[in-house]
């Protein structure tokens, strides 16, 4: 009975938050659908047969090109995940939960959610590849510039106590959720009239894992790092993007569970945010020096 109450509680949270956070995906894919519709209905220009002549390419050159694309996608995604997730809400969720529960269980729950979110984001970006790359290239460049400027603005106006405020907010949210779960897991023995708590190592581990997974997944859904992963998957090698995202999240989550609060107190979230803005702008500016593939 207690397990059903816990599952019902998390399902209710998921349904309530998804109704709000799914809006940005609807807007994004409505925009991409319009571009695709425009491309399909556009008049086809005659193609010169001479353009279709393909220069002979060795297998070594193909492998070298594929490796270069993979590394480019990996480094780009890894970089933006690191600068986006350090000091983010998911970072503090893992850090605070690890102070009260098993670090391994919290890490597994959080990284499972982030891995699932990365795979979903890459799939969204892969679907967008049906649109000609020239469109996704310049759209992603513009979005990187917007993200960079937004992070610089946030970092400039961020107070020195921003990290502490974020920690207190996450602590308050976690305390409220745990109190609600605690009330639902308490049962009353009708015959003896005493209240007892159902304790089981397996149930406790499962509850912590589910809580870490759910809170991390909901906090990451619609986050800047998710949208960035979608954008990169639409223009870079999807395997490089996926691996870079998963490893980046693993490092950030590992730091969080091992000493997230200590790191947050020693590293300025304001500085990390400004550095993140600079990284996004570097990607946007560097894209202007490369010609997109048609």
Secondary structure as the mmCIF struct_conf table of DSSP 4:
data_model
#
loop_
_struct_conf.conf_type_id
_struct_conf.id
_struct_conf.beg_label_comp_id
_struct_conf.beg_label_asym_id
_struct_conf.beg_label_seq_id
_struct_conf.end_label_comp_id
_struct_conf.end_label_asym_id
_struct_conf.end_label_seq_id
HELX_RH_AL_P HELX_RH_AL_P1 UNK A 2 UNK A 21
TURN_TY1_P TURN_TY1_P1 UNK A 22 UNK A 22
HELX_RH_AL_P HELX_RH_AL_P2 UNK A 23 UNK A 41
BEND BEND1 UNK A 42 UNK A 42
HELX_LH_PP_P HELX_LH_PP_P1 UNK A 43 UNK A 46
HELX_RH_3T_P HELX_RH_3T_P1 UNK A 49 UNK A 52
HELX_LH_PP_P HELX_LH_PP_P2 UNK A 53 UNK A 56
HELX_RH_AL_P HELX_RH_AL_P3 UNK A 59 UNK A 85
TURN_TY1_P TURN_TY1_P2 UNK A 86 UNK A 87
BEND BEND2 UNK A 88 UNK A 88
HELX_RH_AL_P HELX_RH_AL_P4 UNK A 89 UNK A 100
BEND BEND3 UNK A 101 UNK A 101
HELX_RH_AL_P HELX_RH_AL_P5 UNK A 103 UNK A 127
HELX_RH_3T_P HELX_RH_3T_P2 UNK A 128 UNK A 130
BEND BEND4 UNK A 131 UNK A 131
HELX_RH_AL_P HELX_RH_AL_P6 UNK A 133 UNK A 156
TURN_TY1_P TURN_TY1_P3 UNK A 157 UNK A 157
TURN_TY1_P TURN_TY1_P4 UNK A 160 UNK A 161
HELX_RH_AL_P HELX_RH_AL_P7 UNK A 162 UNK A 185
STRN STRN1 UNK A 186 UNK A 188
TURN_TY1_P TURN_TY1_P5 UNK A 190 UNK A 192
STRN STRN2 UNK A 195 UNK A 197
HELX_RH_AL_P HELX_RH_AL_P8 UNK A 201 UNK A 220
TURN_TY1_P TURN_TY1_P6 UNK A 221 UNK A 222
HELX_RH_AL_P HELX_RH_AL_P9 UNK A 224 UNK A 235
BEND BEND5 UNK A 236 UNK A 236
HELX_RH_AL_P HELX_RH_AL_P10 UNK A 238 UNK A 266
BEND BEND6 UNK A 267 UNK A 267
HELX_RH_AL_P HELX_RH_AL_P11 UNK A 269 UNK A 287
TURN_TY1_P TURN_TY1_P7 UNK A 288 UNK A 289
BEND BEND7 UNK A 290 UNK A 290
HELX_LH_PP_P HELX_LH_PP_P3 UNK A 291 UNK A 293
#
